[in-house]
């Protein structure tokens, strides 16, 4: 009979995150299906990922960091982002999209109509 973590692995979904304050790197590795050496590498690449380090340089991740690791995993493994692309996506704001400069106010319908009529007139040779 398969263990419960093997069943979750087969279904393609990640296990639920227990209600704990801190998680070891081994626990995060199991919860996110990412090897510990990959988590250590991601700490170097993603400035948002900063687990607490205590005695003997042991890492302790908080709940929000486990969620961040899952988001990074999703971007890299499921959506096919590169490390730099995932970093940019995460730094881009709440929804992950950098905001482009927006025009102060969109043109009104009357302005657009006048402009289109002017373009039509210039194309047909009228001035």
RODODREN-711886 format. One line per field, with one value per atom (N, C-alpha, C): atom name; residue number from 1; x, y, z; residue in three letters. Coordinates in pm, 1 decimal. Layout:
% RODODREN-711886
name [CA / ...]
resi [NUM / ...]
u [X / ...]
v [Y / ...]
w [Z / ...]
resn [Ala / ...]
END
This chain:
% RODODREN-711886
name [N / CA / C / N / CA / C / N / CA / C / N / CA / C / N / CA / C / N / CA / C / N / CA / C / N / CA / C / N / CA / C / N / CA / C / N / CA / C / N / CA / C / N / CA / C / N / CA / C / N / CA / C / N / CA / C / N / CA / C / N / CA / C / N / CA / C / N / CA / C / N / CA / C / N / CA / C / N / CA / C / N / CA / C / N / CA / C / N / CA / C / N / CA / C / N / CA / C / N / CA / C / N / CA / C / N / CA / C / N / CA / C / N / CA / C / N / CA / C / N / CA / C / N / CA / C / N / CA / C / N / CA / C / N / CA / C / N / CA / C / N / CA / C / N / CA / C / N / CA / C / N / CA / C / N / CA / C / N / CA / C / N / CA / C / N / CA / C / N / CA / C / N / CA / C / N / CA / C / N / CA / C / N / CA / C / N / CA / C / N / CA / C / N / CA / C / N / CA / C / N / CA / C / N / CA / C / N / CA / C / N / CA / C / N / CA / C / N / CA / C / N / CA / C / N / CA / C / N / CA / C / N / CA / C / N / CA / C / N / CA / C / N / CA / C / N / CA / C / N / CA / C / N / CA / C / N / CA / C / N / CA / C / N / CA / C / N / CA / C / N / CA / C / N / CA / C / N / CA / C / N / CA / C / N / CA / C / N / CA / C / N / CA / C / N / CA / C / N / CA / C / N / CA / C / N / CA / C / N / CA / C / N / CA / C / N / CA / C / N / CA / C / N / CA / C / N / CA / C / N / CA / C / N / CA / C / N / CA / C / N / CA / C / N / CA / C / N / CA / C / N / CA / C / N / CA / C / N / CA / C / N / CA / C / N / CA / C / N / CA / C / N / CA / C / N / CA / C / N / CA / C / N / CA / C / N / CA / C / N / CA / C / N / CA / C / N / CA / C / N / CA / C / N / CA / C / N / CA / C / N / CA / C / N / CA / C / N / CA / C / N / CA / C / N / CA / C / N / CA / C / N / CA / C / N / CA / C / N / CA / C / N / CA / C]
resi [1 / 1 / 1 / 2 / 2 / 2 / 3 / 3 / 3 / 4 / 4 / 4 / 5 / 5 / 5 / 6 / 6 / 6 / 7 / 7 / 7 / 8 / 8 / 8 / 9 / 9 / 9 / 10 / 10 / 10 / 11 / 11 / 11 / 12 / 12 / 12 / 13 / 13 / 13 / 14 / 14 / 14 / 15 / 15 / 15 / 16 / 16 / 16 / 17 / 17 / 17 / 18 / 18 / 18 / 19 / 19 / 19 / 20 / 20 / 20 / 21 / 21 / 21 / 22 / 22 / 22 / 23 / 23 / 23 / 24 / 24 / 24 / 25 / 25 / 25 / 26 / 26 / 26 / 27 / 27 / 27 / 28 / 28 / 28 / 29 / 29 / 29 / 30 / 30 / 30 / 31 / 31 / 31 / 32 / 32 / 32 / 33 / 33 / 33 / 34 / 34 / 34 / 35 / 35 / 35 / 36 / 36 / 36 / 37 / 37 / 37 / 38 / 38 / 38 / 39 / 39 / 39 / 40 / 40 / 40 / 41 / 41 / 41 / 42 / 42 / 42 / 43 / 43 / 43 / 44 / 44 / 44 / 45 / 45 / 45 / 46 / 46 / 46 / 47 / 47 / 47 / 48 / 48 / 48 / 49 / 49 / 49 / 50 / 50 / 50 / 51 / 51 / 51 / 52 / 52 / 52 / 53 / 53 / 53 / 54 / 54 / 54 / 55 / 55 / 55 / 56 / 56 / 56 / 57 / 57 / 57 / 58 / 58 / 58 / 59 / 59 / 59 / 60 / 60 / 60 / 61 / 61 / 61 / 62 / 62 / 62 / 63 / 63 / 63 / 64 / 64 / 64 / 65 / 65 / 65 / 66 / 66 / 66 / 67 / 67 / 67 / 68 / 68 / 68 / 69 / 69 / 69 / 70 / 70 / 70 / 71 / 71 / 71 / 72 / 72 / 72 / 73 / 73 / 73 / 74 / 74 / 74 / 75 / 75 / 75 / 76 / 76 / 76 / 77 / 77 / 77 / 78 / 78 / 78 / 79 / 79 / 79 / 80 / 80 / 80 / 81 / 81 / 81 / 82 / 82 / 82 / 83 / 83 / 83 / 84 / 84 / 84 / 85 / 85 / 85 / 86 / 86 / 86 / 87 / 87 / 87 / 88 / 88 / 88 / 89 / 89 / 89 / 90 / 90 / 90 / 91 / 91 / 91 / 92 / 92 / 92 / 93 / 93 / 93 / 94 / 94 / 94 / 95 / 95 / 95 / 96 / 96 / 96 / 97 / 97 / 97 / 98 / 98 / 98 / 99 / 99 / 99 / 100 / 100 / 100 / 101 / 101 / 101 / 102 / 102 / 102 / 103 / 103 / 103 / 104 / 104 / 104 / 105 / 105 / 105 / 106 / 106 / 106 / 107 / 107 / 107 / 108 / 108 / 108 / 109 / 109 / 109 / 110 / 110 / 110 / 111 / 111 / 111 / 112 / 112 / 112 / 113 / 113 / 113 / 114 / 114 / 114 / 115 / 115 / 115 / 116 / 116 / 116 / 117 / 117 / 117 / 118 / 118 / 118 / 119 / 119 / 119 / 120 / 120 / 120 / 121 / 121 / 121 / 122 / 122 / 122 / 123 / 123 / 123 / 124 / 124 / 124 / 125 / 125 / 125 / 126 / 126 / 126 / 127 / 127 / 127]
u [83.8 / 0.0 / 88.6 / 63.2 / 149.0 / 129.1 / 237.8 / 228.9 / 150.9 / 103.9 / 20.8 / 97.7 / 230.1 / 306.2 / 330.1 / 335.2 / 348.4 / 218.7 / 107.6 / -21.4 / -33.0 / 8.6 / 4.7 / 98.7 / 213.6 / 309.0 / 252.1 / 179.1 / 122.3 / 11.4 / -62.0 / -175.4 / -132.3 / -6.0 / 42.6 / 16.0 / -49.1 / -72.7 / 26.4 / 56.8 / 149.1 / 73.2 / 140.2 / 73.1 / 36.3 / -64.4 / -104.7 / 3.4 / 9.1 / 110.4 / 53.8 / 122.2 / 72.3 / 74.6 / -5.3 / -11.2 / 104.0 / 220.3 / 339.8 / 401.5 / 480.8 / 547.0 / 673.4 / 752.9 / 878.7 / 888.5 / 957.1 / 978.2 / 1126.5 / 1180.0 / 1319.9 / 1331.3 / 1452.4 / 1473.8 / 1425.2 / 1437.9 / 1389.2 / 1237.4 / 1169.3 / 1023.3 / 976.5 / 1043.1 / 1006.5 / 1033.4 / 1141.0 / 1174.8 / 1061.7 / 1007.2 / 897.4 / 767.3 / 739.5 / 614.2 / 608.7 / 726.4 / 731.1 / 786.5 / 828.7 / 889.3 / 1007.2 / 1096.7 / 1219.4 / 1331.6 / 1442.9 / 1553.2 / 1617.9 / 1673.4 / 1733.3 / 1841.0 / 1924.3 / 2029.1 / 1968.1 / 1852.5 / 1783.6 / 1729.9 / 1676.4 / 1627.9 / 1742.2 / 1858.5 / 1973.9 / 2016.3 / 2011.4 / 2044.8 / 1943.7 / 1814.9 / 1711.4 / 1726.4 / 1778.3 / 1802.5 / 1900.6 / 1995.6 / 2093.4 / 2032.7 / 1939.6 / 1883.6 / 1761.8 / 1687.0 / 1564.4 / 1579.8 / 1590.9 / 1615.7 / 1501.2 / 1381.3 / 1265.5 / 1272.3 / 1350.6 / 1359.1 / 1472.8 / 1438.1 / 1536.9 / 1495.3 / 1522.5 / 1487.1 / 1572.8 / 1518.0 / 1592.3 / 1700.4 / 1820.2 / 1929.3 / 1960.9 / 1963.1 / 1992.4 / 2105.5 / 2128.0 / 2239.8 / 2290.8 / 2420.4 / 2482.7 / 2440.6 / 2391.8 / 2350.9 / 2231.5 / 2150.2 / 2030.0 / 1924.2 / 1857.9 / 1756.3 / 1618.5 / 1541.4 / 1403.0 / 1315.7 / 1226.4 / 1137.2 / 1004.0 / 947.6 / 815.4 / 711.9 / 585.0 / 475.7 / 479.9 / 500.4 / 501.4 / 617.4 / 727.2 / 840.5 / 813.0 / 738.6 / 698.9 / 608.9 / 517.0 / 431.1 / 513.3 / 615.4 / 703.2 / 779.6 / 829.0 / 900.2 / 806.7 / 681.7 / 585.1 / 560.3 / 553.9 / 532.9 / 653.0 / 773.5 / 894.7 / 894.9 / 861.6 / 855.6 / 756.4 / 639.4 / 537.2 / 588.8 / 652.4 / 703.7 / 810.8 / 902.0 / 1013.7 / 974.1 / 904.8 / 878.1 / 750.2 / 645.1 / 516.3 / 498.7 / 541.6 / 520.3 / 641.6 / 754.8 / 871.1 / 953.0 / 942.4 / 1022.2 / 1168.1 / 1257.7 / 1397.6 / 1410.0 / 1527.0 / 1548.9 / 1530.1 / 1591.4 / 1578.7 / 1435.6 / 1367.4 / 1228.4 / 1138.9 / 1160.3 / 1081.9 / 1113.0 / 1240.2 / 1279.0 / 1208.2 / 1207.4 / 1139.5 / 989.8 / 931.5 / 787.8 / 753.5 / 835.9 / 810.3 / 834.3 / 929.8 / 959.9 / 863.9 / 782.4 / 697.4 / 573.8 / 544.5 / 425.6 / 335.7 / 219.5 / 128.0 / 86.1 / 52.2 / 7.4 / 119.9 / 243.4 / 357.7 / 380.3 / 310.3 / 327.5 / 378.0 / 486.9 / 536.8 / 443.3 / 417.9 / 325.1 / 396.1 / 344.6 / 396.1 / 333.7 / 399.7 / 344.9 / 214.3 / 111.1 / -20.3 / -39.5 / -108.4 / -137.3 / -224.8 / -212.6 / -284.8 / -435.0 / -489.2 / -632.0 / -653.3 / -730.8 / -754.2 / -834.6 / -815.2 / -889.1 / -1039.0 / -1116.2 / -1261.6 / -1305.7 / -1430.7 / -1485.0 / -1483.2 / -1519.9 / -1520.6 / -1382.8 / -1280.5 / -1143.0 / -1099.0 / -1131.5 / -1093.6 / -1165.9 / -1292.1 / -1370.2 / -1310.5 / -1277.5 / -1217.5 / -1084.2 / -1004.3 / -875.1 / -892.8 / -987.4 / -1012.4 / -1065.2 / -1152.0 / -1202.2 / -1089.1 / -997.8 / -883.6 / -793.2 / -775.0 / -692.2 / -761.5 / -891.4 / -966.4 / -959.3 / -970.4 / -964.4 / -824.9 / -720.8 / -585.6 / -556.7 / -615.5 / -596.2 / -670.7 / -784.5 / -862.5 / -819.0 / -721.5 / -668.6 / -734.0 / -827.7 / -892.2 / -809.1 / -809.1 / -734.7 / -818.6]
v [-117.7 / 0.0 / 124.5 / 223.0 / 340.6 / 431.1 / 500.4 / 596.8 / 718.4 / 799.3 / 915.0 / 1017.1 / 1034.9 / 1131.3 / 1080.9 / 949.6 / 896.0 / 915.0 / 903.0 / 924.2 / 1068.2 / 1162.4 / 1303.7 / 1329.4 / 1261.2 / 1280.3 / 1229.9 / 1119.3 / 1062.5 / 1150.2 / 1217.7 / 1296.4 / 1428.6 / 1469.8 / 1592.5 / 1717.2 / 1702.1 / 1816.0 / 1813.2 / 1930.7 / 1939.2 / 1914.1 / 1856.5 / 1831.8 / 1963.1 / 1957.9 / 2078.9 / 2117.6 / 2246.8 / 2299.2 / 2293.3 / 2223.6 / 2215.0 / 2351.2 / 2364.9 / 2489.6 / 2490.4 / 2531.0 / 2540.7 / 2676.9 / 2720.4 / 2850.3 / 2840.2 / 2735.9 / 2720.3 / 2581.5 / 2575.4 / 2450.0 / 2436.0 / 2315.4 / 2290.9 / 2280.3 / 2283.4 / 2273.1 / 2137.5 / 2033.9 / 1902.6 / 1899.6 / 1966.0 / 1971.5 / 2052.0 / 2164.3 / 2246.4 / 2169.6 / 2095.0 / 2012.5 / 1914.3 / 1851.4 / 1756.7 / 1827.1 / 1941.1 / 2012.9 / 2071.6 / 2107.1 / 2174.4 / 2085.0 / 1966.1 / 1872.5 / 1934.8 / 1991.7 / 2051.3 / 2003.0 / 1962.0 / 1910.3 / 2023.2 / 1989.0 / 2092.4 / 2175.7 / 2115.0 / 2193.6 / 2295.8 / 2264.1 / 2359.2 / 2475.4 / 2446.7 / 2553.7 / 2647.0 / 2590.5 / 2674.5 / 2760.7 / 2705.1 / 2782.3 / 2895.2 / 2865.7 / 2967.4 / 3081.6 / 3052.9 / 3160.0 / 3262.6 / 3216.3 / 3307.1 / 3385.4 / 3325.2 / 3385.4 / 3474.3 / 3448.0 / 3522.7 / 3595.2 / 3726.5 / 3805.5 / 3797.1 / 3763.3 / 3754.5 / 3631.3 / 3533.2 / 3407.4 / 3416.3 / 3446.3 / 3463.8 / 3386.8 / 3256.7 / 3182.4 / 3228.0 / 3210.7 / 3243.4 / 3137.9 / 3183.1 / 3087.7 / 3090.6 / 2972.5 / 2959.5 / 2861.2 / 2824.1 / 2738.5 / 2646.5 / 2655.6 / 2571.3 / 2606.4 / 2729.9 / 2777.0 / 2698.4 / 2642.0 / 2568.7 / 2666.6 / 2631.7 / 2719.5 / 2683.4 / 2787.9 / 2770.4 / 2861.3 / 2801.7 / 2874.6 / 2901.5 / 3018.6 / 3051.1 / 3018.1 / 3022.3 / 2984.1 / 3062.1 / 3194.2 / 3274.9 / 3237.6 / 3190.4 / 3147.7 / 3013.8 / 2927.2 / 2800.9 / 2832.1 / 2926.7 / 2967.8 / 3028.4 / 3106.7 / 3166.0 / 3057.6 / 2957.7 / 2847.3 / 2776.7 / 2756.1 / 2692.8 / 2779.9 / 2911.4 / 3003.4 / 2998.8 / 2999.2 / 2990.8 / 2859.0 / 2751.7 / 2619.7 / 2620.6 / 2680.8 / 2688.0 / 2766.0 / 2879.7 / 2961.2 / 2886.6 / 2821.7 / 2755.5 / 2623.1 / 2538.7 / 2402.9 / 2391.3 / 2460.9 / 2445.9 / 2544.7 / 2669.2 / 2772.0 / 2792.8 / 2730.5 / 2733.4 / 2861.0 / 2939.8 / 3062.0 / 3026.7 / 3116.8 / 3105.6 / 3163.7 / 3146.3 / 3203.3 / 3354.7 / 3420.2 / 3566.6 / 3608.5 / 3532.5 / 3563.2 / 3548.9 / 3444.0 / 3424.2 / 3534.2 / 3572.8 / 3680.7 / 3810.0 / 3841.4 / 3962.6 / 3956.1 / 3840.8 / 3824.2 / 3847.0 / 3792.8 / 3807.6 / 3951.1 / 4020.0 / 4157.9 / 4257.4 / 4211.0 / 4301.2 / 4350.5 / 4313.5 / 4362.3 / 4249.3 / 4285.9 / 4187.3 / 4081.5 / 4123.3 / 4023.9 / 3979.2 / 4024.6 / 3977.3 / 4044.8 / 4152.9 / 4222.5 / 4362.2 / 4399.9 / 4535.3 / 4632.2 / 4739.2 / 4838.7 / 4929.2 / 4937.4 / 5029.8 / 5165.9 / 5269.3 / 5403.5 / 5413.2 / 5459.8 / 5472.4 / 5615.9 / 5637.3 / 5773.6 / 5840.7 / 5972.2 / 6046.4 / 6022.6 / 6032.7 / 6010.8 / 5960.5 / 5855.5 / 5806.5 / 5909.8 / 5914.6 / 6011.4 / 5981.1 / 6086.4 / 6068.6 / 6012.6 / 5967.4 / 5912.5 / 6018.1 / 6142.6 / 6251.3 / 6277.2 / 6276.1 / 6297.8 / 6185.2 / 6062.0 / 5947.3 / 5954.8 / 5994.2 / 6004.3 / 6109.8 / 6225.6 / 6332.6 / 6287.5 / 6218.4 / 6171.1 / 6067.4 / 5975.8 / 5874.4 / 5938.3 / 6038.2 / 6108.1 / 6181.6 / 6239.4 / 6307.7 / 6208.5 / 6089.6 / 5987.5 / 5940.5 / 5919.7 / 5875.4 / 5980.6 / 6105.2 / 6212.9 / 6218.2 / 6201.3 / 6209.0 / 6088.8 / 5974.1 / 5857.1 / 5867.9 / 5933.4 / 5944.9 / 6063.7 / 6139.3 / 6250.9 / 6383.3 / 6388.3 / 6513.7 / 6577.9 / 6711.1 / 6778.6 / 6873.4]
w [0.0 / 0.0 / 0.0 / -89.8 / -95.9 / 25.2 / 62.1 / 171.6 / 124.8 / 218.5 / 183.1 / 100.3 / 127.4 / 48.4 / -93.7 / -113.0 / -247.6 / -325.7 / -258.8 / -324.2 / -370.8 / -286.2 / -324.9 / -441.9 / -442.7 / -552.2 / -683.4 / -677.0 / -798.4 / -855.3 / -768.4 / -815.0 / -878.1 / -858.5 / -919.1 / -835.5 / -720.9 / -634.2 / -519.8 / -467.6 / -355.9 / -226.3 / -126.8 / 1.2 / 69.7 / 155.1 / 226.5 / 326.6 / 356.2 / 447.6 / 589.5 / 680.1 / 817.7 / 887.6 / 990.6 / 1067.2 / 1167.2 / 1119.9 / 1202.8 / 1180.9 / 1276.1 / 1261.6 / 1175.4 / 1197.1 / 1124.6 / 1063.2 / 948.4 / 877.0 / 847.3 / 863.0 / 827.4 / 675.5 / 627.2 / 483.0 / 431.0 / 511.4 / 471.2 / 457.7 / 551.5 / 545.5 / 424.7 / 398.8 / 282.7 / 154.7 / 154.0 / 38.7 / 7.4 / 110.2 / 90.5 / 53.4 / 119.9 / 94.3 / -47.0 / -100.7 / -231.3 / -341.5 / -305.8 / -402.2 / -476.4 / -395.7 / -447.4 / -356.5 / -413.8 / -332.9 / -251.5 / -135.1 / -49.3 / -117.7 / -201.4 / -267.2 / -363.3 / -419.6 / -507.3 / -424.7 / -306.8 / -218.2 / -179.9 / -148.2 / -112.6 / -231.3 / -350.3 / -470.4 / -492.7 / -476.4 / -495.4 / -396.0 / -275.9 / -178.8 / -234.9 / -313.4 / -374.2 / -489.8 / -561.4 / -682.1 / -657.1 / -551.9 / -523.8 / -390.8 / -396.8 / -275.7 / -175.8 / -222.6 / -133.4 / -42.3 / -80.2 / -6.5 / 94.9 / 219.0 / 325.4 / 450.3 / 455.9 / 576.9 / 695.1 / 813.6 / 935.7 / 953.1 / 989.1 / 1014.2 / 1162.8 / 1222.1 / 1364.8 / 1383.4 / 1507.5 / 1548.2 / 1436.9 / 1415.3 / 1314.5 / 1172.9 / 1151.2 / 1018.1 / 963.0 / 1053.2 / 1010.0 / 963.7 / 854.6 / 797.3 / 852.2 / 882.3 / 924.6 / 839.1 / 764.4 / 674.9 / 744.5 / 719.5 / 770.6 / 663.2 / 701.9 / 611.7 / 480.5 / 488.0 / 365.3 / 273.2 / 330.8 / 248.4 / 181.0 / 245.8 / 182.9 / 62.8 / 80.7 / -31.1 / -144.8 / -109.2 / -210.1 / -286.3 / -215.6 / -281.4 / -379.0 / -338.1 / -428.6 / -550.9 / -532.8 / -646.0 / -741.4 / -684.6 / -767.0 / -843.9 / -775.7 / -840.7 / -955.6 / -932.3 / -1037.1 / -1158.6 / -1132.7 / -1243.6 / -1323.0 / -1252.4 / -1320.3 / -1383.7 / -1309.5 / -1356.0 / -1437.6 / -1396.4 / -1464.6 / -1579.8 / -1558.5 / -1661.5 / -1751.0 / -1719.1 / -1806.7 / -1803.3 / -1697.2 / -1685.9 / -1662.0 / -1701.5 / -1662.2 / -1521.9 / -1460.6 / -1326.8 / -1331.9 / -1429.1 / -1435.8 / -1469.2 / -1552.0 / -1583.9 / -1462.0 / -1383.5 / -1261.5 / -1160.6 / -1152.0 / -1060.5 / -1099.4 / -1228.1 / -1275.6 / -1248.9 / -1270.2 / -1247.5 / -1100.3 / -1011.3 / -868.1 / -820.5 / -880.8 / -841.1 / -903.3 / -998.5 / -1074.8 / -1005.5 / -886.6 / -818.6 / -775.0 / -727.2 / -668.1 / -769.1 / -891.5 / -988.3 / -1079.7 / -1051.1 / -1125.5 / -1259.6 / -1287.0 / -1413.2 / -1383.6 / -1448.0 / -1428.7 / -1497.5 / -1431.6 / -1483.9 / -1583.4 / -1704.1 / -1803.9 / -1779.2 / -1825.8 / -1809.5 / -1887.1 / -1821.4 / -1882.2 / -1930.2 / -2043.2 / -2085.0 / -1979.6 / -1972.1 / -1869.6 / -1880.5 / -2002.2 / -2021.1 / -2163.1 / -2181.0 / -2317.3 / -2396.9 / -2528.8 / -2609.6 / -2607.1 / -2619.4 / -2620.0 / -2754.8 / -2759.6 / -2883.3 / -2993.0 / -2960.3 / -3059.0 / -3116.4 / -3029.4 / -3076.2 / -3169.0 / -3131.9 / -3216.1 / -3350.5 / -3349.3 / -3473.0 / -3565.8 / -3510.3 / -3591.4 / -3651.7 / -3570.9 / -3619.9 / -3730.9 / -3714.7 / -3817.8 / -3946.0 / -3933.4 / -4052.2 / -4123.9 / -4048.1 / -4108.1 / -4182.4 / -4123.4 / -4188.9 / -4316.1 / -4310.9 / -4428.5 / -4539.4 / -4499.8 / -4600.4 / -4664.1 / -4583.3 / -4639.6 / -4730.3 / -4698.9 / -4783.5 / -4916.2 / -4913.4 / -5036.3 / -5120.7 / -5072.6 / -5151.4 / -5118.7 / -5029.8 / -4992.8 / -4882.1 / -4881.0 / -4774.7 / -4698.7]
resn [Unk / Unk / Unk / Unk / Unk / Unk / Unk / Unk / Unk / Unk / Unk / Unk / Unk / Unk / Unk / Unk / Unk / Unk / Unk / Unk / Unk / Unk / Unk / Unk / Unk / Unk / Unk / Unk / Unk / Unk / Unk / Unk / Unk / Unk / Unk / Unk / Unk / Unk / Unk / Unk / Unk / Unk / Unk / Unk / Unk / Unk / Unk / Unk / Unk / Unk / Unk / Unk / Unk / Unk / Unk / Unk / Unk / Unk / Unk / Unk / Unk / Unk / Unk / Unk / Unk / Unk / Unk / Unk / Unk / Unk / Unk / Unk / Unk / Unk / Unk / Unk / Unk / Unk / Unk / Unk / Unk / Unk / Unk / Unk / Unk / Unk / Unk / Unk / Unk / Unk / Unk / Unk / Unk / Unk / Unk / Unk / Unk / Unk / Unk / Unk / Unk / Unk / Unk / Unk / Unk / Unk / Unk / Unk / Unk / Unk / Unk / Unk / Unk / Unk / Unk / Unk / Unk / Unk / Unk / Unk / Unk / Unk / Unk / Unk / Unk / Unk / Unk / Unk / Unk / Unk / Unk / Unk / Unk / Unk / Unk / Unk / Unk / Unk / Unk / Unk / Unk / Unk / Unk / Unk / Unk / Unk / Unk / Unk / Unk / Unk / Unk / Unk / Unk / Unk / Unk / Unk / Unk / Unk / Unk / Unk / Unk / Unk / Unk / Unk / Unk / Unk / Unk / Unk / Unk / Unk / Unk / Unk / Unk / Unk / Unk / Unk / Unk / Unk / Unk / Unk / Unk / Unk / Unk / Unk / Unk / Unk / Unk / Unk / Unk / Unk / Unk / Unk / Unk / Unk / Unk / Unk / Unk / Unk / Unk / Unk / Unk / Unk / Unk / Unk / Unk / Unk / Unk / Unk / Unk / Unk / Unk / Unk / Unk / Unk / Unk / Unk / Unk / Unk / Unk / Unk / Unk / Unk / Unk / Unk / Unk / Unk / Unk / Unk / Unk / Unk / Unk / Unk / Unk / Unk / Unk / Unk / Unk / Unk / Unk / Unk / Unk / Unk / Unk / Unk / Unk / Unk / Unk / Unk / Unk / Unk / Unk / Unk / Unk / Unk / Unk / Unk / Unk / Unk / Unk / Unk / Unk / Unk / Unk / Unk / Unk / Unk / Unk / Unk / Unk / Unk / Unk / Unk / Unk / Unk / Unk / Unk / Unk / Unk / Unk / Unk / Unk / Unk / Unk / Unk / Unk / Unk / Unk / Unk / Unk / Unk / Unk / Unk / Unk / Unk / Unk / Unk / Unk / Unk / Unk / Unk / Unk / Unk / Unk / Unk / Unk / Unk / Unk / Unk / Unk / Unk / Unk / Unk / Unk / Unk / Unk / Unk / Unk / Unk / Unk / Unk / Unk / Unk / Unk / Unk / Unk / Unk / Unk / Unk / Unk / Unk / Unk / Unk / Unk / Unk / Unk / Unk / Unk / Unk / Unk / Unk / Unk / Unk / Unk / Unk / Unk / Unk / Unk / Unk / Unk / Unk / Unk / Unk / Unk / Unk / Unk / Unk / Unk / Unk / Unk / Unk / Unk / Unk / Unk / Unk / Unk / Unk / Unk / Unk / Unk / Unk / Unk / Unk / Unk / Unk / Unk / Unk / Unk / Unk / Unk / Unk / Unk]
END
